[in-house]
């Protein structure tokens, strides 16, 4: 009796995925199926998703490094709302965007069986990260491996705003080491102007320069709920630090701002800022 089946890197494509999906409809013993590196697209994902809605034995499905995009993610998300046995789903290195991440997050609000979801190396963007982070606050059984939101041109202010509105109760967002850069932080900053729930934001190590710090500073002049902001290990420079300092003259709710290792040169400028900062920080 086969319990584990590893078909990694066999280029079975959608036709092969359809065959194994049909097998899953009737198989009563297979618990682990590895279909990574097999050129499976949204079509193949649909076959597998249909099978997952009826299969009662599979606990681990590996679809890493295929060609599954938004549509395929939606099919799988719908399956997760009905499946009660799958505990691990690996979707690393596919083509899933923020919309696909949103559907997966919605599914996880209802699914209490899945414990591990891997979405590394997709295009979920900041909006997708927000959707998934929000569900982590509601679903305590799921572990989402390394939520990444590297800026790639997919992020839009409207998408991030929509995500924050959807995550109306989200109070903490950790985007550390996501390298969203100035482009990503500009979209995020615009959304923060209207957000009334987020109290903690971690942007540690994101390649943010003085321009990005300016976007954040502008948002802080409008936002009235954020209390903790982590900007460590960025490239905001002396100019960016001054933007933030000026914003604090108007903002009355932020109580913790960390800009350690903000890469400002020369040293006399840094000493100047440190003196201003310690004289103003609450």
ABEGO torsion letter per residue (X at the ends): XBABBBABGAGAEAAAAAAAAAAAAABAABABBBABGAGBBAAAAAAAAAAAAABAABABBBABGBABBAAAAAAAAAAAAABAABABBBABGBABBAAAAAAAAAAAAABAABABBBABGBAAEAAAAAAAAAAAAABAABBBBGBBBBBAGABBAAAAAAAAAABAABABBBABGAGAEAAAAAAAAAAAAABAABABBBABGAGBBAAAAAAAAAAAAABAABABBBABGBAAEAAAAAAAAAAAAABAABABBBABGAGBOBAAAAAAAAAAAAAABX
